[in-house]
Amino acid sequence: MDITRNSSPFLVLFLLPLLLFNPRQISAQVDSLRMDTMRQQITSGHYPKIHSVLVQQSGALKYEAYFDGYTVDSLHDTRSAFKSITSLLAGIALDKGYLESLDVPLLQFFPDFNPKDARKEQISLRHLLEMRGGFKVEEFYGIGPYLEDEMWETDNWVKYALEVPMKEKPGLNFSYNSCEPMLVGAALSLATGKSIMDFSKEHLFEPLGIIDYRWTISPEGYGMTAGSFFMKPRDMVKLGELVLQEGTWQGQSIISAPWISTSTRCQTPIDFSFVRYSRMDDAAVQSARYGYYWYKERLRYQGIDTVVLFASGNGGQYIMILPDWDMVVVFTGGNYGNWRGKLPFEILLKYILPSFEKPGKN
């Protein structure tokens, strides 16, 4: 219906902002009033710098909204959420036989590198995927040293990452950083004989219909596999759906189900709760756990008791997968370097999950 016909100018001016916003709500079973309240809380600044919210359930996009000038076609920096995509690429390389196993030594891919510390000879790809390489680097707890910015200032990011001093034997402790995923990406390129850009395009992005994105590329030509990859939120939903469906996309196996199961098992407690740091009230919290560049956390709030598997990036970039709800939720945002980047967990618990029914619920 064209409201501009046979309507007063005042009515058009009143309705036009609503039409321009037009959040996508397909299902009549969605609690639209609660979701409208969520939108108002975002636009009023109660939840600042949220750039997009997308909810897909049972394979259908049920809700989609953009804020602060972002649109459906905007490429958004996924930051460290891309580490989880690097995990998917590692699984594909293993599935296709480019990698013998995850326990091959890292230095097998860099035969010309002469380590000054013999402990580096013990580092495996599995250690790197678990953030247990043993390097003296840490970007999660504020302990440091934080080395990503320093790495970016060099003319060879992979060489810099290889030369980071050791702190302890590989496999001992979780220590979140961006150097290790950079090394995984370089190892995948060397193992496959293709740039990570070409490998991901052929085996992951094109099969999912993801065609519009932008890599950050290091000075020596390696794709940045620790973050700073720009893509559309709708394509982030596709990646979440791929994991939710255990590696299958529209009937085609992209990644083996065993890899999805293993990489997302998330057995390492990391002494950090995303719900706690969202500062929401009345939620029971416990430590998130870490897998191969994926997080998992139990959510408990006012009758909700479920588990969320997620990719996380600085500023509020999330691909959230909720198997109990047959749901993928994507957030992008601009709350860089502060606790407000965790606000999507409050939004999820207070507005999104209560607005939807679990599949099969009568």
N, C-alpha and C positions, 0 to 999 in steps of 0.2 A: 504494500500500500504506500502511495506517495503522500506523505502528510503535508507536503508543501502545496497541494491542491485543495482548494476550498477550506483552508485553515487560516486563522488569524495570524498575523506576524508574531504576536506575543506567544501563541502556542508553539510556533515553529522555534522561536528562540529558546523556549523552555525545554523542548524535547531534543533539540539538536545536539547538545553535549552527550546525552544518553545514547543517541544513535552513533555518534562518532566513537564513543568508548566501546559499545557493543561487545561486552564479554560473551564469549561463546559458551552457551549452556544448552546442551542438546537434550539431556534426559529430563523428563518431567519429574523423576524421582529425586533429583538433586534439591536440597533445601536451599532454594534461591534466596530466601530472606537472610539466612545466616551468611551465605556467600556475598550478598550485597553489603552486609555489615562488615565483612572482611575487607571488601573493596573500599568502603568508606574509611576504615581504619588505616588503610594504606595511603589513600589519597589525602587524608587529613594530616599525615605525618606521624601518627601514632606508631606506625611501622615504617620508618623512613627508608628511602632509597631502595625500595623493592622495584625491580625493573620488569619482571614478568612472573606470572603464576599460571601453570598449566597442569591440568589434572586429566589423566586418561584412566579409564576403568573398563575392564573386559574388552580391551582393544578399541574402545571408542573415546575420542577426545570429548570430554564432558564439560570442561571449563578452560577458558583461555583469556587472559587479560594482560595488557601491557600498560606501563606507566612511565612517567618522566621522559616522554618523547620517544621511547622505544616502541617499535612496531613488530609485526609478525615477520618482517623481512630483515630486521636488524641482526647483524652478527654480533654476538656478545662474547667477551673474553671469559672462557670457562675457568681460567686460572688452574688451580691444582685438581679440579674435578677431572681434568684430562688425564691425570695419572691412572685413573680407573680404566680409561680407554686404552692406555698403554698396556694394562693388564690383559685386556681383551686381545690385543695384537700379539702379545706373548703367547697366549693360548692358541691362536690361529697358527703361529709359527711352529709350535709344538705339535699341533694336530697334523700339520702338513709335512712333518719330518725335517724341517729346517733345523730344529734343535733335537739333539739326542735325548736330553732330559733337562730338568731345571738344575741339576746338580753338577753340570759342567762348570769348570772354573771360569771365572770372568776373564782371566788373563789369556785363556785359550784364544780369545777373539783379538787380543792385542799382543801378538808375539814379540813385537819390537819394544814393548814397554819393559823396562828393567826396574822392578820395585826395590826401593831401599829398605822396606820392611817386609820380611818374609811372610807375615800374616796376610798380606794381600794375595798371596798365592792360594790361600784357602777360601777366598770369597767366591761364592757360586751365584748364579742367577737367582736361585731361590732366596738366598740371603738378601739380595737387592730388592726383590719383589716384596719381601716382608719388612723392609727397612731395618735390616739387621746386619748391614755390611761391616759394622765395626769402625767406621770412619769417625773422625773427630769433627762432627758437624751435627747440629740440631736446630730445628726451626719450629718446634711445636710448643715447648714449655717455657721459652724465654731464657733458657740456660746458655744456649749458643755453643760454639760459634755459628752464627748465621752466615752462610757463604754464598747464597744464590746471587745476590747483587754483585759480589766480588767476581763470581764466575762470569756474569754477563759482561764485565769490563775487560775480560781477556779476549784474545783472538782465537782461542781454541778451547771450547768449553769441555770437550771430552778429555783432553789432556789435563786440564785443570782438575776435573773430577777424579781422574785416576791418581793424581798426585796429592789429594787431600790426605793429611797424616792419619794414621790409625790411632784409635783410642783404646780398643779392646779387641779380643778375638772375634771373628765373624760368628754371627748366630747367637751372641750372648744377650744383647738387649735391643729393644725397639728404639730407634732414633730417627724421627721424621726429618726428611730433607729432600732437596730437589736434585742433588748430585747423583744419587743412586738411580732414579728413573731416567736421567739423562744417559747414564751408562747402559741401562737396559735397552733404550732405544737405539743407541749406537751398536750394541751387540746384535740386535735384531737385524739392523741394516747389513752388518758384515756377514751374519749367518745366512741371510736370504739372498745376498748379492744385489739387493735393490735398496734404494732410499726408502726410509720409513714412509715418506710421502707417497711413493708409488705403491709400496706394499699395502698400506692402509686403504688407498684408493681402490685397488684391485680386489682386496679380500674382505673389506669391511664397509667402506663408505658407499661405493657404487652398488653393491648388492642391497643396501638399505635405502637406496635412492637419495643419499646425502651427496649433494653436488656443489653446494655453495658454502665455502668455509675458507679460512685463512690460517696457514701455518706461521709460526715464528721459527726462523731458521738461523742456526748458529753461524758464526763467521766461517767455519770450516765446512759448512754445508749439511749438517745434521739437523733434522727436524727436532724441535724442542718437545720432548716427550714427558716433561715434568709439568707443563702448563702453558699458558699464553697461547692457546689455540682458540680461534674465534669461530663460532658457529651459531646457528639459529636454535632457539629453544625447542621448536618442534622436532628438530633432529636430535636434540638431547633426549626427548621423549622416545624416539625410535630406539636409541641405544638402551634406555631403561627397559623398554618392552622386549628387546632382544634378550636381556638377562632374565627378565621375568619369565620368558618362554624357554628358558634353559638352552639358549644358543640358537633357537630356531626363529626364522623370520619368514612369514607368509609361506610356510610349508617347506622352506629350504633351510638346511642345516648350515649355519655360518660358523659356529664354534661348537665344539663337542660339549654335551651335557656334563660329562665328568670334569671338564675344565671349569665350567661355570660353578659346579658344586664345590670343587676344591678351592678355587680362587676366592670364593665368597663365604667360605666356612667361618672365617674371622674368629680365630681362637686366641688372639693375643690381647689381653686387657691393656688399655693404654692410659689408665688413670685420668680419664677425661670424659665428661659427659656433655654432649652438645645440648641436651635439654637443660642441664644445670646452668650452662653458660648463656642460655637464652634468657635467664633470670625470670622465668615464669613461675607463678605460684601454684601450689597444690599438686605438683607432679612428683611422682616417685622417681628417683634417679639412680642410675648405676653406671659404671664405666662402659663407654663404647669399647668395641673390640675391633681388631684390625686383621685383614686378610692379605691378599695380594693387591694392594692399592685400593681396597674397598673397606668401608667401615660398616659396622652393624651395631645397633643400639636397641635395647628394649624400651618401649614407650608405655608408660602407665599414667593415666590421667582420667579421673571421673568416669570410671567404668571401661575405659579403653585400655586394653592390655595386648600389645602386639609388638612385632619386631620390624624395624626398618633397616634395609640394606641401602647404603648410599655412597655416592661420589661427592666429594666436598672440595670447594674452592674458595679461597680468600674473597671476602666481600659478600658472600651469600649465594654462591653458585652450587646448586644441588641437583643431582639426579637421585630421587628417592624411590625405592622399590618396596612395595608393601604386599607380599604374597597373600596374606590373609584377606586382603581387600581386592586382590587382582588389579592392583593399581600402580601407576607410575605418576609421581608428582615432580615437576621441575620448577625450580626457582632460579632467577638470576637477580643480581643486585649490585649495589655500589657501596656497601658498608665495609670498605677495605680497612683491614688492620685494627678492627675493634669488635667488641662482643656482639654488636648488633647484627653482625653477619650470621649469628645463630638464631635470630628471630624467626626464620622460617619454621623452626621446630615448634614454637608456640603457635604460629599460624596453623600449622598442620593439625595440632592437637585440639585447639580451641574452635577452629572453623571448618577445616576441610574434612577431616574424618567424621565429625558429627553430622556433616551435611550429606553423607553418602551411606547407603546400606551395603553391608557385606554381600557379595554374591551368594545366592541361595537362601538368603534370609527371608522368611515369610512375613 
